[in-house]
Amino acid sequence: MLRLADRVPLKRQISLLAGVIGLTIVGVTTVGSALLARGQAIVMAQDALQQVARSVADRLDQDMAERLREIRNVAALEPLQPHWLENTGSLRNVLDAMQRTLPDYAWIGFAERDGRVRAATGGILEGASVGSRPWFLNGIRQAAVEDVHAAVLLESLLKPHADGAPFRFVDVAAPVSDSSGRIVGVLGAHLSWRWAEVVRREVLSSRKPELKEDIIVLDRSGRVLLGPDLGATPYTAAELASGRFIDRRVGSDRLATAASTRGRGDYVGLGWIVVALQPVDTALAGANRLTLLILLLGLCAAVLGMVGMGLIAGRLSRPLTRLTEAVDRVGREPDARMTHRVHGSPEVLRLSTTVRSLLRRIGTAEEDVRQIRAESSDAVHAAEDRVRRLGADLHAMQVLADTDGLTGLLNRRAFMPLANDAMNYFKRYQRGICVLMIDIDHFKRVNDLYGHAAGDQVIRQVGQIISDAIRTTDKVARFGGEEFVVLLRETDMQGAAIFAERIRQTVASTVFEPDGQCLTATISIGVACADLADDDIDRAIERADEALYAAKSSGRNCVRMFEGKLSPNLRVAA
């Protein structure tokens, strides 16, 4: 964190800090505003839904009260008293006219005290007995209403609805008395429940479509009378009693408010419960837009704050920047010795004065250092020259100690530590290594016929051929006289034999020309591989030497491999 701060300019750090503070304020403000707006929007939406539910409940109460009053008024009409038990045709005409006035009446009829229907709209059910019907039993005593129900017999006699929906009715009944006040029968009416759907549509049509509101009507026990899932009980009694709750039955949550019908006048009501619904997302749309607006305004304010703080930070940090550049120039330019006095604030002025005092002291110290450096420079150069010559001498001595003077190859003393290191690596990782023992055939004859100078030339050239053929990871050394040893790493017996054969062929095909003379020479090679049971590399060299002896015994100018068995765990490089 500190390293990052070292790379970010002070001006930018102040701007970033201001931005973080601004964004934090925006975030807190936005979250707080969103919560407040959400809560307020839900309350307002529920208040509106409550009004809708209450409006529907009041309309249902009003219409039911009017229907009850109409039936009671018709039942009490004095002009009709002579017709209730005498003139059936005239009574039917009155009932038909009443039905035409309000088509929501699916059926209106007058039943005598014994329950037999004397007159009815359209002549339906005339002569049939309705004495066991609840509307008749209650209506014979007083004006009564009955809750929503189906009427199978009446449904079979009425013209079906265009959409095929079943008939459901609300019954309204009132007792009928003669001129003496004696009850002679009951005037009853079946009010089509589709009237409630008309009320529902009228209320919803007065609302904005984008509100996506809906209305359902329940009976007093909570079963659906109007809406989807007829007969179902979607809400608990506690939810309906609270009046406001969240409906989570469908895919998205909906706000719900409930309002019960309360009756009106003589109509005491049937306890219907009207539930108004609205999707939560729709109710919160305004709050979400307000939150987005607050967020955008906050972000704009934060950006402007960052820009403003950047300008202010640049203004405040400019003197410090000038002082820093002046000090840096003193450190970089040889001719710069002092900075100008920098103004901007008391703190910057004090820092500038302190820097100038420090530079004066540094100048004095540098002068002393230059004098000391000048005095010590000669001594240091002399010592370095002596060390350099000594190092060159030591290196030359090391090269002489490790190198064969005739061929420039490693000698035995330098070869053995390298070979033992390779042996240790082999034992640790089990990566195969092989040893080649090489000897120039009939070398004494070369010396006798052509002289020792020619023999030396043959030895040098054979050593060069071997050195050119090996890899950088392999090692070759002259063990003495005309004998060479090669250490091959990451190689098995077969690979080593192929390599040895290639060297043998190269030597055999080479024409040596020492001092203008032309001669040929051959070599014999013994091949052996290291074994995990070996204590050191000497055992592998001994086996290679045995294989070389076998090659000599087989007529020379050939390659022979040691025939012993290697450890089974040995792994050969791919």
C-alpha positions as CSV (number, residue, x, y, z in Angstrom):
1,M,0.0,0.0,0.0
2,L,2.8,2.4,0.9
3,R,4.6,1.6,-2.4
4,L,1.5,2.4,-4.3
5,A,1.1,5.7,-2.5
6,D,4.7,6.5,-3.4
7,R,3.9,6.2,-7.1
8,V,0.7,8.3,-7.0
9,P,1.1,12.1,-7.0
10,L,-0.2,14.1,-4.0
11,K,-2.6,15.9,-6.2
12,R,-4.1,12.7,-7.5
13,Q,-4.3,11.2,-4.0
14,I,-6.3,14.2,-2.7
15,S,-8.6,13.9,-5.7
16,L,-9.1,10.2,-5.2
17,L,-9.7,10.8,-1.5
18,A,-12.3,13.4,-2.3
19,G,-13.9,11.0,-4.9
20,V,-14.1,8.2,-2.3
21,I,-15.7,10.5,0.2
22,G,-18.1,11.8,-2.4
23,L,-19.0,8.4,-3.6
24,T,-19.5,7.2,0.0
25,I,-21.8,10.2,0.7
26,V,-23.7,9.4,-2.6
27,G,-24.0,5.8,-1.7
28,V,-25.3,6.4,1.8
29,T,-27.6,9.1,0.5
30,T,-28.9,6.9,-2.3
31,V,-29.5,3.9,-0.1
32,G,-31.2,6.1,2.6
33,S,-33.3,7.8,-0.1
34,A,-34.1,4.5,-1.7
35,L,-35.3,3.0,1.6
36,L,-37.3,6.1,2.4
37,A,-38.8,6.4,-1.1
38,R,-39.6,2.7,-1.1
39,G,-41.4,2.9,2.2
40,Q,-43.3,6.0,1.2
41,A,-44.2,4.5,-2.2
42,I,-45.5,1.3,-0.6
43,V,-47.6,3.3,1.9
44,M,-49.0,5.6,-0.8
45,A,-49.7,2.6,-3.1
46,Q,-51.4,0.7,-0.2
47,D,-53.5,3.8,0.6
48,A,-54.6,4.0,-3.1
49,L,-55.4,0.3,-3.1
50,Q,-57.3,0.7,0.1
51,Q,-59.4,3.4,-1.6
52,V,-60.0,1.1,-4.5
53,A,-61.0,-1.8,-2.3
54,R,-63.3,0.4,-0.2
55,S,-64.8,1.9,-3.4
56,V,-65.7,-1.6,-4.7
57,A,-67.0,-2.7,-1.3
58,D,-69.2,0.4,-1.0
59,R,-70.6,-0.1,-4.6
60,L,-71.4,-3.7,-3.7
61,D,-73.2,-2.6,-0.5
62,Q,-75.0,0.2,-2.3
63,D,-76.2,-2.0,-5.2
64,M,-77.3,-4.8,-2.8
65,A,-79.1,-2.3,-0.6
66,E,-81.0,-0.9,-3.6
67,R,-82.0,-4.4,-4.8
68,L,-83.3,-5.2,-1.4
69,R,-85.2,-1.9,-1.2
70,E,-86.7,-2.5,-4.7
71,I,-87.9,-6.0,-3.8
72,R,-89.4,-4.7,-0.5
73,N,-91.1,-1.8,-2.2
74,V,-92.6,-4.0,-4.9
75,A,-93.7,-6.5,-2.3
76,A,-95.5,-3.7,-0.4
77,L,-97.2,-2.0,-3.3
78,E,-100.9,-1.7,-2.6
79,P,-101.9,-1.8,-6.3
80,L,-100.5,-5.2,-6.5
81,Q,-102.3,-6.6,-3.5
82,P,-105.3,-7.9,-5.5
83,H,-103.1,-9.6,-8.1
84,W,-100.8,-11.7,-5.8
85,L,-103.3,-14.5,-5.5
86,E,-105.7,-13.8,-8.3
87,N,-104.4,-12.4,-11.6
88,T,-101.3,-14.4,-12.5
89,G,-100.9,-12.8,-15.9
90,S,-100.9,-9.3,-14.7
91,L,-98.5,-10.1,-11.9
92,R,-96.1,-11.8,-14.4
93,N,-96.2,-8.7,-16.6
94,V,-95.2,-6.5,-13.6
95,L,-92.3,-8.8,-12.9
96,D,-91.2,-8.9,-16.5
97,A,-91.2,-5.1,-16.6
98,M,-89.2,-5.0,-13.5
99,Q,-86.6,-7.4,-15.0
100,R,-86.4,-5.3,-18.2
101,T,-85.7,-2.3,-16.0
102,L,-82.8,-4.0,-14.4
103,P,-81.4,-6.9,-16.5
104,D,-79.2,-8.0,-13.6
105,Y,-82.3,-9.8,-12.2
106,A,-81.9,-13.2,-13.7
107,W,-85.2,-14.4,-12.3
108,I,-88.1,-12.7,-10.2
109,G,-90.9,-14.8,-8.9
110,F,-93.8,-14.8,-6.3
111,A,-94.3,-18.0,-4.3
112,E,-97.4,-18.6,-2.2
113,R,-97.2,-19.6,1.5
114,D,-97.0,-23.3,0.6
115,G,-93.9,-22.6,-1.5
116,R,-95.5,-23.0,-5.0
117,V,-94.4,-20.4,-7.5
118,R,-97.5,-18.6,-8.7
119,A,-95.9,-16.1,-11.1
120,A,-92.4,-15.6,-12.4
121,T,-90.5,-13.7,-15.2
122,G,-90.8,-15.6,-18.4
123,G,-93.1,-18.1,-16.7
124,I,-90.0,-19.9,-15.5
125,L,-90.6,-22.3,-12.5
126,E,-94.3,-21.4,-12.3
127,G,-96.0,-24.2,-10.5
128,A,-92.7,-25.5,-9.0
129,S,-92.1,-25.7,-5.3
130,V,-89.4,-23.5,-3.7
131,G,-90.5,-24.1,-0.2
132,S,-87.2,-25.6,0.8
133,R,-85.0,-22.8,-0.6
134,P,-83.2,-20.6,1.9
135,W,-84.5,-17.4,0.3
136,F,-88.1,-18.6,0.7
137,L,-87.7,-19.8,4.3
138,N,-86.0,-16.6,5.4
139,G,-88.1,-14.3,3.2
140,I,-91.4,-15.6,4.6
141,R,-90.5,-14.0,8.0
142,Q,-88.7,-10.8,6.9
143,A,-86.7,-9.2,4.1
144,A,-83.6,-11.3,3.5
145,V,-80.6,-11.7,1.2
146,E,-78.6,-14.9,0.5
147,D,-75.0,-15.2,-0.4
148,V,-73.6,-16.2,-3.8
149,H,-74.6,-19.7,-4.9
150,A,-75.3,-21.8,-7.9
151,A,-78.9,-22.8,-9.0
152,V,-78.8,-25.9,-11.0
153,L,-82.5,-26.1,-11.8
154,L,-82.8,-22.5,-12.8
155,E,-79.6,-22.6,-14.8
156,S,-81.0,-25.3,-17.0
157,L,-84.0,-23.1,-17.8
158,L,-82.2,-19.8,-18.5
159,K,-80.4,-18.8,-21.7
160,P,-76.7,-19.6,-21.2
161,H,-74.1,-16.9,-21.1
162,A,-72.2,-16.1,-24.3
163,D,-68.9,-17.1,-22.7
164,G,-70.3,-20.3,-21.3
165,A,-69.7,-19.3,-17.7
166,P,-71.9,-21.0,-15.1
167,F,-74.8,-19.0,-13.4
168,R,-74.2,-17.8,-9.9
169,F,-76.8,-15.8,-8.0
170,V,-77.4,-13.6,-5.0
171,D,-80.9,-14.0,-3.7
172,V,-83.1,-11.1,-2.4
173,A,-86.5,-11.9,-0.9
174,A,-89.3,-10.1,1.0
175,P,-92.7,-11.2,2.5
176,V,-95.9,-10.2,0.7
177,S,-99.0,-9.3,2.7
178,D,-102.6,-8.8,1.7
179,S,-104.8,-5.8,2.6
180,S,-105.4,-7.3,6.1
181,G,-101.7,-7.6,6.8
182,R,-101.7,-11.4,6.5
183,I,-98.5,-12.8,4.8
184,V,-99.6,-14.6,1.6
185,G,-96.2,-15.4,0.1
186,V,-92.7,-14.4,-0.7
187,L,-91.4,-12.2,-3.6
188,G,-87.9,-13.4,-4.5
189,A,-85.3,-12.4,-7.0
190,H,-82.1,-14.1,-8.2
191,L,-79.5,-11.3,-8.9
192,S,-76.9,-12.5,-11.4
193,W,-73.4,-12.4,-9.8
194,R,-72.0,-11.1,-13.1
195,W,-73.3,-7.7,-11.8
196,A,-70.3,-7.7,-9.4
197,E,-67.9,-8.2,-12.3
198,V,-69.4,-5.1,-14.0
199,V,-68.8,-3.2,-10.8
200,R,-65.2,-4.4,-10.7
201,R,-64.6,-3.4,-14.3
202,E,-66.1,0.0,-13.8
203,V,-63.8,0.8,-10.9
204,L,-60.7,-0.6,-12.6
205,S,-61.5,1.4,-15.8
206,S,-61.5,4.6,-13.7
207,R,-57.9,3.8,-12.8
208,K,-54.8,4.2,-14.9
209,P,-53.9,1.0,-16.9
210,E,-50.2,1.4,-16.1
211,L,-51.0,0.8,-12.4
212,K,-51.8,-2.8,-13.3
213,E,-54.3,-3.1,-10.4
214,D,-56.6,-6.0,-9.9
215,I,-59.6,-6.8,-7.7
216,I,-60.9,-10.0,-6.2
217,V,-63.9,-10.6,-4.0
218,L,-64.0,-13.2,-1.2
219,D,-66.8,-14.4,1.0
220,R,-66.7,-14.0,4.8
221,S,-64.7,-17.2,5.2
222,G,-62.1,-16.1,2.7
223,R,-63.1,-18.2,-0.4
224,V,-62.9,-16.5,-3.8
225,L,-66.3,-15.4,-5.2
226,L,-64.9,-13.1,-8.0
227,G,-61.5,-13.6,-9.5
228,P,-59.2,-16.5,-10.4
229,D,-59.3,-19.8,-8.6
230,L,-63.0,-19.6,-7.6
231,G,-63.6,-21.4,-4.3
232,A,-60.0,-21.3,-3.3
233,T,-58.8,-19.7,0.0
234,P,-55.7,-17.8,-1.0
235,Y,-55.2,-15.7,2.1
236,T,-55.0,-16.4,5.8
237,A,-57.4,-14.8,8.3
238,A,-54.5,-12.9,9.8
239,E,-53.6,-11.3,6.5
240,L,-57.2,-10.3,5.8
241,A,-57.6,-8.9,9.3
242,S,-54.5,-6.8,9.0
243,G,-55.9,-5.1,5.9
244,R,-52.5,-4.7,4.2
245,F,-50.1,-7.5,3.3
246,I,-47.9,-8.9,0.5
247,D,-49.3,-11.5,-1.9
248,R,-46.6,-13.9,-2.9
249,R,-48.7,-16.5,-4.6
250,V,-47.7,-15.7,-8.1
251,G,-44.3,-15.2,-9.8
252,S,-43.9,-11.6,-8.6
253,D,-44.9,-10.1,-5.3
254,R,-48.0,-7.9,-5.2
255,L,-49.2,-5.4,-2.7
256,A,-52.7,-6.3,-1.3
257,T,-55.2,-4.4,0.8
258,A,-58.5,-5.7,2.0
259,A,-61.8,-3.9,2.8
260,S,-65.0,-5.7,4.1
261,T,-68.5,-4.8,3.0
262,R,-70.4,-3.1,5.9
263,G,-74.0,-3.0,4.7
264,R,-76.2,0.0,4.2
265,G,-79.4,0.9,5.8
266,D,-81.7,-2.1,6.3
267,Y,-79.1,-4.2,4.3
268,V,-76.7,-5.6,7.0
269,G,-74.3,-7.0,4.4
270,L,-73.0,-10.5,3.7
271,G,-69.5,-10.0,5.0
272,W,-67.8,-9.9,1.5
273,I,-64.1,-9.0,1.5
274,V,-62.7,-7.0,-1.4
275,V,-59.0,-7.4,-2.0
276,A,-57.2,-4.8,-4.3
277,L,-53.8,-5.9,-5.8
278,Q,-50.9,-4.2,-7.5
279,P,-47.4,-5.6,-8.5
280,V,-44.7,-4.3,-6.1
281,D,-42.5,-3.4,-9.0
282,T,-45.2,-1.2,-10.4
283,A,-45.8,0.4,-7.1
284,L,-42.1,1.1,-6.7
285,A,-41.5,2.4,-10.2
286,G,-41.7,6.0,-9.1
287,A,-39.5,5.4,-6.1
288,N,-36.9,3.6,-8.4
289,R,-36.9,6.5,-10.8
290,L,-36.4,8.9,-7.9
291,T,-33.5,6.8,-6.5
292,L,-31.9,6.7,-10.0
293,L,-32.2,10.5,-10.3
294,I,-30.7,10.9,-6.8
295,L,-27.9,8.6,-7.8
296,L,-27.1,10.4,-11.0
297,L,-27.2,13.8,-9.3
298,G,-24.9,12.4,-6.6
299,L,-22.5,11.0,-9.1
300,C,-22.4,14.3,-11.0
301,A,-21.8,16.1,-7.7
302,A,-19.0,13.6,-6.8
303,V,-17.3,14.0,-10.2
304,L,-17.5,17.8,-9.9
305,G,-16.2,17.5,-6.4
306,M,-13.2,15.4,-7.6
307,V,-12.5,17.9,-10.4
308,G,-12.7,20.8,-7.9
309,M,-10.6,19.1,-5.4
310,G,-8.1,18.3,-8.1
311,L,-7.8,21.9,-9.0
312,I,-7.5,23.0,-5.4
313,A,-5.0,20.2,-4.7
314,G,-3.0,21.3,-7.7
315,R,-2.9,24.9,-6.5
316,L,-1.9,23.8,-3.0
317,S,0.8,21.3,-4.1
318,R,2.3,23.5,-6.8
319,P,4.9,25.2,-4.4
320,L,5.8,21.8,-3.0
321,T,6.3,20.5,-6.6
322,R,8.5,23.5,-7.5
323,L,10.6,22.9,-4.4
324,T,10.9,19.1,-5.2
325,E,12.0,19.9,-8.8
326,A,14.6,22.3,-7.5
327,V,16.0,19.8,-5.0
328,D,16.0,17.1,-7.7
329,R,17.9,19.4,-10.1
330,V,20.5,20.0,-7.4
331,G,20.9,16.2,-7.1
332,R,21.1,15.6,-10.9
333,E,23.0,18.7,-12.4
334,P,26.7,19.1,-11.4
335,D,26.5,22.9,-11.6
336,A,23.4,23.2,-9.4
337,R,24.3,24.0,-5.8
338,M,21.4,25.9,-4.3
339,T,17.6,26.3,-4.7
340,H,15.5,29.5,-4.8
341,R,13.4,30.4,-1.9
342,V,9.8,29.0,-2.6
343,H,6.7,30.7,-1.3
344,G,3.1,29.4,-1.0
345,S,2.4,28.8,2.6
346,P,4.2,29.1,6.0
347,E,5.0,25.4,5.9
348,V,6.3,25.5,2.4
349,L,8.5,28.6,3.1
350,R,9.9,26.9,6.2
351,L,10.6,23.7,4.3
352,S,12.3,25.7,1.6
353,T,14.6,27.5,4.2
354,T,15.4,24.2,5.8
355,V,16.3,22.6,2.4
356,R,18.6,25.6,1.6
357,S,20.4,25.2,4.9
358,L,20.8,21.5,4.3
359,L,22.2,22.1,0.8
360,R,24.8,24.5,2.2
361,R,26.0,21.8,4.7
362,I,25.9,19.2,1.9
363,G,28.1,21.5,-0.3
364,T,30.7,21.8,2.4
365,A,30.6,18.0,3.0
366,E,30.9,17.3,-0.7
367,E,34.0,19.5,-1.0
368,D,35.6,17.5,1.9
369,V,34.6,14.3,0.2
370,R,36.2,15.4,-3.1
371,Q,39.5,16.1,-1.4
372,I,39.4,12.7,0.3
373,R,38.4,11.0,-2.9
374,A,41.2,12.6,-4.8
375,E,43.8,11.5,-2.2
376,S,42.5,8.0,-2.1
377,S,41.9,7.5,-5.8
378,D,45.6,7.0,-6.6
379,A,46.0,4.4,-3.9
380,V,42.9,2.6,-5.0
381,H,44.0,2.5,-8.6
382,A,47.4,1.2,-7.6
383,A,45.8,-1.5,-5.4
384,E,43.4,-2.5,-8.2
385,D,46.2,-2.8,-10.6
386,R,48.1,-5.1,-8.3
387,V,45.0,-7.2,-7.7
388,R,44.3,-7.4,-11.4
389,R,47.8,-8.6,-12.1
390,L,47.6,-11.1,-9.3
391,G,44.2,-12.4,-10.5
392,A,45.5,-12.8,-14.1
393,D,48.5,-14.7,-12.7
394,L,46.3,-17.0,-10.6
395,H,44.0,-17.6,-13.5
396,A,46.9,-18.5,-15.8
397,M,48.3,-20.8,-13.1
398,Q,44.8,-22.5,-12.7
399,V,44.6,-23.0,-16.5
400,L,48.0,-24.5,-16.6
401,A,47.2,-26.7,-13.6
402,D,43.9,-28.0,-15.2
403,T,44.8,-28.1,-18.9
404,D,46.8,-30.6,-20.8
405,G,49.6,-28.7,-22.4
406,L,49.7,-30.5,-25.7
407,T,45.9,-30.8,-26.5
408,G,44.4,-27.9,-24.5
409,L,42.0,-30.5,-23.1
410,L,41.3,-31.2,-19.4
411,N,44.0,-33.2,-17.6
412,R,43.3,-36.0,-15.2
413,R,43.4,-33.8,-12.1
414,A,40.7,-31.4,-13.5
415,F,38.6,-34.1,-15.0
416,M,38.1,-36.2,-11.9
417,P,36.2,-33.6,-9.8
418,L,33.8,-33.0,-12.7
419,A,33.3,-36.7,-13.2
420,N,32.6,-37.2,-9.5
421,D,30.0,-34.4,-9.5
422,A,28.3,-36.1,-12.5
423,M,28.4,-39.4,-10.5
424,N,26.6,-37.7,-7.6
425,Y,24.0,-36.3,-9.9
426,F,23.5,-39.7,-11.4
427,K,23.0,-41.3,-8.0
428,R,20.5,-38.7,-6.9
429,Y,18.4,-38.5,-10.0
430,Q,19.3,-41.8,-11.7
431,R,20.0,-40.1,-15.1
432,G,22.4,-42.3,-17.0
433,I,26.1,-41.4,-17.5
434,C,28.7,-43.3,-19.6
435,V,32.5,-43.3,-19.9
436,L,34.5,-43.8,-23.1
437,M,38.2,-44.8,-22.8
438,I,40.0,-44.0,-26.2
439,D,43.4,-45.0,-27.2
440,I,45.3,-44.3,-30.5
441,D,46.3,-47.6,-32.1
442,H,50.0,-48.4,-32.8
443,F,51.0,-44.9,-31.6
444,K,54.6,-46.0,-30.9
445,R,54.9,-46.9,-34.6
446,V,53.8,-43.3,-35.5
447,N,56.5,-41.9,-33.3
448,D,59.1,-44.4,-34.7
449,L,58.2,-43.8,-38.4
450,Y,57.4,-40.1,-38.4
451,G,58.9,-38.7,-35.3
452,H,57.6,-37.3,-32.0
453,A,56.5,-34.0,-33.5
454,A,54.2,-35.9,-35.9
455,G,53.0,-38.0,-33.0
456,D,52.2,-34.8,-31.0
457,Q,50.3,-33.5,-34.1
458,V,48.2,-36.7,-34.3
459,I,47.4,-36.5,-30.5
460,R,46.3,-32.8,-30.8
461,Q,44.2,-33.5,-33.9
462,V,42.5,-36.6,-32.4
463,G,41.8,-34.6,-29.2
464,Q,40.2,-31.9,-31.4
465,I,38.0,-34.4,-33.2
466,I,36.7,-35.7,-29.9
467,S,36.2,-32.2,-28.5
468,D,34.2,-31.1,-31.5
469,A,32.0,-34.2,-31.3
470,I,30.9,-33.9,-27.7
471,R,28.0,-31.8,-26.3
472,T,28.6,-28.8,-23.9
473,T,27.4,-31.0,-21.0
474,D,30.0,-33.7,-21.8
475,K,33.6,-33.6,-20.7
476,V,36.8,-34.9,-22.4
477,A,40.3,-35.2,-20.9
478,R,43.7,-36.5,-21.9
479,F,44.7,-39.1,-19.3
480,G,48.2,-39.4,-20.6
481,G,50.2,-40.4,-23.6
482,E,47.8,-41.3,-26.4
483,E,44.9,-42.1,-24.1
484,F,41.7,-40.0,-23.7
485,V,38.6,-40.3,-21.5
486,V,35.1,-38.9,-22.3
487,L,32.2,-38.5,-19.8
488,L,28.8,-38.6,-21.5
489,R,25.8,-37.3,-19.4
490,E,22.1,-38.3,-19.9
491,T,23.2,-41.2,-22.1
492,D,22.7,-45.0,-22.0
493,M,25.0,-47.7,-23.3
494,Q,23.4,-47.8,-26.8
495,G,23.7,-44.0,-27.3
496,A,27.3,-44.0,-26.0
497,A,28.2,-46.8,-28.4
498,I,26.7,-44.9,-31.3
499,F,28.7,-41.8,-30.3
500,A,31.9,-43.8,-30.0
501,E,31.5,-45.4,-33.4
502,R,31.0,-42.0,-34.9
503,I,34.3,-40.7,-33.4
504,R,36.1,-43.9,-34.5
505,Q,34.9,-43.5,-38.1
506,T,35.9,-39.8,-38.1
507,V,39.4,-40.5,-36.9
508,A,39.8,-43.4,-39.3
509,S,38.8,-41.2,-42.3
510,T,41.1,-38.3,-41.3
511,V,44.4,-37.8,-43.1
512,F,47.0,-36.3,-40.8
513,E,49.6,-34.1,-42.4
514,P,52.3,-33.3,-39.9
515,D,55.1,-31.3,-41.5
516,G,53.9,-32.0,-45.0
517,Q,53.7,-35.8,-44.4
518,C,50.6,-37.8,-45.0
519,L,49.5,-40.5,-42.6
520,T,46.4,-42.2,-41.1
521,A,45.6,-43.4,-37.6
522,T,42.9,-45.4,-35.9
523,I,41.5,-45.5,-32.4
524,S,40.1,-48.2,-30.2
525,I,37.3,-47.3,-27.7
526,G,35.9,-49.0,-24.6
527,V,32.4,-48.0,-23.4
528,A,31.0,-48.5,-19.9
529,C,28.1,-47.0,-18.0
530,A,27.9,-46.0,-14.3
531,D,26.0,-48.2,-11.9
532,L,24.2,-47.3,-8.7
533,A,26.4,-49.8,-6.8
534,D,29.5,-47.8,-7.8
535,D,31.2,-45.9,-5.0
536,D,32.7,-43.4,-7.3
537,I,33.4,-42.7,-11.0
538,D,36.6,-44.7,-10.8
539,R,34.6,-48.0,-11.1
540,A,33.0,-46.9,-14.4
541,I,36.4,-45.8,-15.7
542,E,37.9,-49.2,-14.8
543,R,35.1,-51.0,-16.7
544,A,35.6,-48.7,-19.7
545,D,39.3,-49.5,-19.5
546,E,38.4,-53.2,-19.5
547,A,36.2,-52.7,-22.6
548,L,39.1,-50.8,-24.2
549,Y,41.4,-53.7,-23.5
550,A,38.8,-56.0,-25.2
551,A,38.8,-53.7,-28.2
552,K,42.6,-53.8,-28.5
553,S,42.5,-57.6,-28.2
554,S,39.9,-57.8,-31.0
555,G,42.2,-56.2,-33.5
556,R,41.9,-52.5,-32.7
557,N,40.0,-49.8,-34.7
558,C,36.8,-50.9,-33.1
559,V,34.3,-50.1,-30.2
560,R,33.7,-52.6,-27.4
561,M,31.1,-52.2,-24.6
562,F,31.5,-53.6,-21.1
563,E,29.3,-56.7,-20.9
564,G,28.4,-56.4,-17.2
565,K,24.8,-55.8,-15.9
566,L,23.6,-52.4,-14.8
567,S,21.1,-51.7,-11.9
568,P,17.5,-52.1,-13.0
569,N,16.4,-48.7,-11.6
570,L,18.7,-46.7,-13.9
571,R,16.7,-44.2,-16.1
572,V,18.0,-43.0,-19.4
573,A,17.4,-39.5,-20.6
574,A,14.7,-39.2,-23.3
